[in-house]
Amino acid sequence: MTDPHYPKGKTALLCIDPYNDFLAEGGKMWPALKEVATSVDLHANLAKVRTTAREAGMPIFILPHHRHHSTDFEGWAHLTPSQASAHKYQLFAEGSWGGEFYEGFGPETGDIIIREHWGAFSFANTDLDVQLRQHGITHVIFVGLIANTCIETSARFAAELGYHVTLVRDATAAMSAEAMHAAHEVNGPTYAQAILTTAEVIENLDSEVTV
């Protein structure tokens, strides 16, 4: 769990939902995330791990949530509570500032943008798995939002598909300290090969990604 190896050309950084509604002052979800995000220095750590990945030549995949429209979910039989809430508040609404990528954390030239996911699961009804496999990726490092929903759901399934999974404790956030604890101390150890801090990820990438 503490000494992962990240092979060059086979490791990717997966950044989930880097939207203004999550990360920016004035974002619809920022008030609920702010306390935990501030406590782990989320923005600084996201910037550090992204910069390190780019300098190492590691591909970065952007895994965006569906941008909501007012007519979404019409006729749906079984919305999840999260989908119902997101629809009510039009989280990441199409054409809105909140649905834009947070400055500095959105896609840059060469990044791979995966099709939008409708729930917490970045693999469901998207091209994530085929894109990872076509790029020869075997090791995935998850960052972004939210620790106990989209990241946990996506990372857990990545492990089921046979990928080596790393969670980054302080490059994510949740709406409570209890949710962060559950994501990294209770649930994460049942499926993730590594659960590291940003500093530990950077140390490992600096020393091993060139191997």
C-alpha positions as CSV (number, residue, x, y, z in Angstrom):
1,M,0.0,0.0,0.0
2,T,2.9,2.4,0.6
3,D,5.4,1.5,-2.1
4,P,3.6,1.6,-5.5
5,H,5.4,1.5,-8.9
6,Y,4.2,3.7,-11.7
7,P,5.5,2.4,-15.0
8,K,6.2,5.0,-17.7
9,G,3.7,4.9,-20.5
10,K,1.3,2.9,-18.5
11,T,0.2,5.3,-15.8
12,A,-2.5,8.0,-16.1
13,L,-3.9,10.7,-13.9
14,L,-7.7,10.7,-13.8
15,C,-9.3,14.0,-12.8
16,I,-13.0,13.7,-11.9
17,D,-15.4,16.7,-12.2
18,P,-13.1,19.7,-12.0
19,Y,-16.0,22.1,-12.4
20,N,-16.6,25.6,-10.9
21,D,-19.7,24.3,-9.1
22,F,-17.4,22.1,-7.0
23,L,-14.1,24.1,-6.8
24,A,-14.9,27.8,-7.1
25,E,-16.1,30.4,-4.6
26,G,-19.7,30.9,-5.7
27,G,-20.0,27.3,-7.0
28,K,-23.2,25.6,-6.0
29,M,-21.5,22.8,-4.1
30,W,-18.5,24.8,-2.8
31,P,-20.1,25.7,0.5
32,A,-20.7,22.1,1.3
33,L,-17.2,21.1,0.3
34,K,-15.2,24.1,1.5
35,E,-14.4,23.0,5.1
36,V,-12.9,19.7,4.1
37,A,-11.3,21.1,0.9
38,T,-9.6,23.8,2.8
39,S,-8.4,21.4,5.6
40,V,-6.5,19.3,3.0
41,D,-5.4,22.2,0.9
42,L,-7.2,20.7,-2.1
43,H,-6.5,23.3,-4.8
44,A,-2.8,23.4,-4.1
45,N,-2.5,19.7,-4.1
46,L,-4.5,19.2,-7.3
47,A,-2.2,21.8,-8.9
48,K,0.9,20.0,-7.7
49,V,-0.1,16.5,-8.8
50,R,-1.3,17.8,-12.2
51,T,2.0,19.6,-12.7
52,T,4.1,16.6,-11.7
53,A,2.1,14.4,-14.1
54,R,2.6,16.8,-17.0
55,E,6.3,17.1,-16.3
56,A,6.6,13.3,-16.3
57,G,4.8,13.1,-19.6
58,M,1.9,11.2,-18.0
59,P,-1.4,11.3,-19.8
60,I,-4.2,13.2,-18.0
61,F,-7.8,12.0,-18.5
62,I,-10.7,14.4,-17.6
63,L,-13.7,12.6,-16.4
64,P,-16.6,15.1,-16.4
65,H,-20.1,14.8,-15.0
66,H,-23.1,15.3,-17.2
67,R,-23.9,19.0,-17.6
68,H,-27.5,19.3,-16.7
69,H,-30.4,20.5,-18.8
70,S,-33.9,21.4,-17.5
71,T,-35.4,18.4,-19.3
72,D,-33.0,15.8,-18.0
73,F,-34.5,12.7,-16.4
74,E,-37.9,13.1,-17.9
75,G,-39.6,9.7,-17.8
76,W,-36.8,8.1,-15.7
77,A,-38.1,5.5,-13.3
78,H,-35.3,5.3,-10.8
79,L,-33.3,8.4,-10.1
80,T,-30.7,8.1,-7.4
81,P,-31.0,10.7,-4.5
82,S,-27.8,12.3,-5.9
83,Q,-29.3,12.6,-9.4
84,A,-32.5,14.1,-8.0
85,S,-30.6,16.7,-6.0
86,A,-28.3,17.6,-8.8
87,H,-31.2,18.0,-11.1
88,K,-33.1,20.2,-8.6
89,Y,-30.2,22.6,-8.3
90,Q,-29.1,22.2,-11.9
91,L,-25.6,21.3,-10.9
92,F,-23.0,21.9,-13.7
93,A,-25.9,23.3,-15.8
94,E,-25.1,23.4,-19.5
95,G,-24.0,26.9,-20.6
96,S,-23.6,28.1,-17.0
97,W,-20.5,29.3,-15.3
98,G,-20.8,26.5,-12.7
99,G,-20.7,24.0,-15.6
100,E,-17.4,25.3,-16.8
101,F,-14.1,23.8,-15.8
102,Y,-12.3,25.5,-13.0
103,E,-9.5,27.6,-14.3
104,G,-6.2,25.7,-14.3
105,F,-7.9,22.3,-13.7
106,G,-9.7,21.8,-17.0
107,P,-8.3,20.0,-20.1
108,E,-5.2,21.2,-21.8
109,T,-3.7,20.3,-25.2
110,G,-3.1,16.5,-25.3
111,D,-5.5,15.7,-22.4
112,I,-8.2,13.1,-23.1
113,I,-11.7,14.1,-22.3
114,I,-14.0,11.2,-21.5
115,R,-17.7,11.3,-22.2
116,E,-19.8,12.7,-19.5
117,H,-21.1,10.3,-16.8
118,W,-24.7,10.6,-15.6
119,G,-24.2,9.3,-12.1
120,A,-21.3,8.7,-9.8
121,F,-19.7,6.1,-12.1
122,S,-17.2,7.4,-14.7
123,F,-17.2,4.0,-16.5
124,A,-21.0,3.7,-17.0
125,N,-22.1,4.6,-20.6
126,T,-18.7,6.3,-21.3
127,D,-15.6,5.5,-23.3
128,L,-13.3,5.5,-20.2
129,D,-12.3,1.8,-20.2
130,V,-11.6,1.6,-24.0
131,Q,-9.7,4.9,-23.9
132,L,-7.5,3.7,-21.1
133,R,-6.8,0.3,-22.7
134,Q,-6.2,1.8,-26.1
135,H,-3.6,4.1,-24.5
136,G,-2.0,1.1,-22.8
137,I,-2.8,2.3,-19.3
138,T,-2.6,-0.2,-16.4
139,H,-2.1,2.2,-13.4
140,V,-4.6,4.9,-12.6
141,I,-4.3,7.7,-10.1
142,F,-7.6,9.3,-9.1
143,V,-8.0,13.0,-8.0
144,G,-10.9,15.4,-8.0
145,L,-14.4,15.3,-6.5
146,I,-16.1,13.8,-4.5
147,A,-14.1,11.3,-2.5
148,N,-16.9,9.1,-1.3
149,T,-19.1,9.3,-4.4
150,C,-17.6,9.7,-7.9
151,I,-14.1,8.9,-7.0
152,E,-14.9,5.8,-4.8
153,T,-17.4,4.4,-7.3
154,S,-15.1,4.9,-10.3
155,A,-12.0,3.7,-8.5
156,R,-13.6,0.6,-7.1
157,F,-14.8,-0.5,-10.6
158,A,-11.4,0.3,-12.0
159,A,-9.9,-2.2,-9.5
160,E,-12.6,-4.7,-10.6
161,L,-11.5,-4.3,-14.2
162,G,-7.9,-5.1,-13.2
163,Y,-6.3,-1.6,-13.1
164,H,-3.8,-0.7,-10.4
165,V,-5.7,2.0,-8.4
166,T,-4.2,4.9,-6.3
167,L,-6.3,7.2,-4.2
168,V,-4.9,10.6,-3.2
169,R,-6.0,11.6,0.3
170,D,-5.6,15.3,0.0
171,A,-6.3,15.9,-3.7
172,T,-10.0,15.3,-3.2
173,A,-12.7,16.4,-0.7
174,A,-16.1,15.4,0.6
175,M,-19.0,17.1,2.4
176,S,-17.8,16.0,5.8
177,A,-14.8,14.7,7.6
178,E,-16.7,11.4,8.3
179,A,-17.2,10.9,4.5
180,M,-13.5,11.5,3.9
181,H,-12.6,9.0,6.6
182,A,-15.0,6.4,5.1
183,A,-13.5,6.9,1.7
184,H,-9.9,6.5,2.7
185,E,-9.8,4.5,5.9
186,V,-12.9,2.2,5.7
187,N,-13.7,1.6,2.0
188,G,-10.5,2.5,0.1
189,P,-8.4,-0.3,1.7
190,T,-10.8,-2.9,0.4
191,Y,-9.9,-2.2,-3.2
192,A,-7.2,0.4,-3.8
193,Q,-3.6,-0.8,-4.1
194,A,-2.3,2.6,-2.8
195,I,-3.8,5.4,-0.7
196,L,-1.3,8.2,-0.6
197,T,-0.9,11.9,0.0
198,T,0.0,14.3,-2.8
199,A,3.6,14.5,-1.5
200,E,3.9,10.7,-1.5
201,V,2.5,10.5,-5.1
202,I,4.9,13.1,-6.3
203,E,7.8,11.4,-4.6
204,N,6.9,8.1,-6.3
205,L,6.4,9.7,-9.7
206,D,9.6,11.6,-9.5
207,S,11.6,8.4,-8.7
208,E,9.7,5.8,-10.7
209,V,7.7,7.0,-13.6
210,T,10.9,7.3,-15.8
211,V,11.7,3.6,-15.2
